[in-house]
């Protein structure tokens, strides 16, 4: 299996979700009361997004002759 480096925005989103999951597990009041449900789902979603970001290759360039995207390896 070939893995790729995910986008930096994906790292920020997954970090926020994981932090939210950890904070939701503590017995403190969060600013949004609906976010204190099941904290393990936030951590699982962060892990899943980061794992999916490592599998998906980056498609950035287009070949001018065929007008198809070319992978950058």
N, C-alpha and C positions, 0 to 999 in steps of 0.2 A: 504494500500500500504506500502510495506517495502522499506525503503531507505537505501543506503549504502554510506560510505565515498568514494569519488572518489580519484583517484591517484593524488599524488602531482604534477606530470608532467602536468596533465590536468588543475590543478589550475594555473600553470604558463602559459600555452597556452591560457587559457581563459582570464587571466589578461592582457596578451600582446594584444590580440584581442580587448578587451574592451578599453584599453588605446589607441590603434591605432584608434578606432572608435571615441573616445573623441577628440583626437588630429586632426583627419580629419575634425571634425566639426568646429574647429577654423580656422580663415582666415590666416593661416601660411603656409609656404612652407615645405612640408615633403621631406625627402631625396629621396623617390621614387615617382615620379609624378603621376603614375597610381593609387595610393592608396587614392586619394582624391575624389573618386566618391561619393557614397552614404554611409555616415558614419554610418547610422542606421543598415546596414547589418552586419557590424563588431560587433556591440554591440549585435545584435540579435543572431549571430552565437556563440558568447562567452556564452551568456545565454543558448542557446540550448545545447551546448556541456557540460556545467556544469550540466544542468538538466538531460541529458542522462547519464552522469557519475554517478549520484546519483541513477539511477534506475537499472543499470547493476550490477549484483552481481560479486564478485571476485571469480574466479576459480583458485586455486593455487595448491591444492594437488591432487594426483592421487591415487586411491585405487589399491594396487598391485594385488589383486585377480581379479578384473573386468577390470582393465586398463581404468577406466572411471574417469573423473574429479569429485571431491567432493567439494561442496560448503563449505566455511568457515563462519559459523554463530555464 
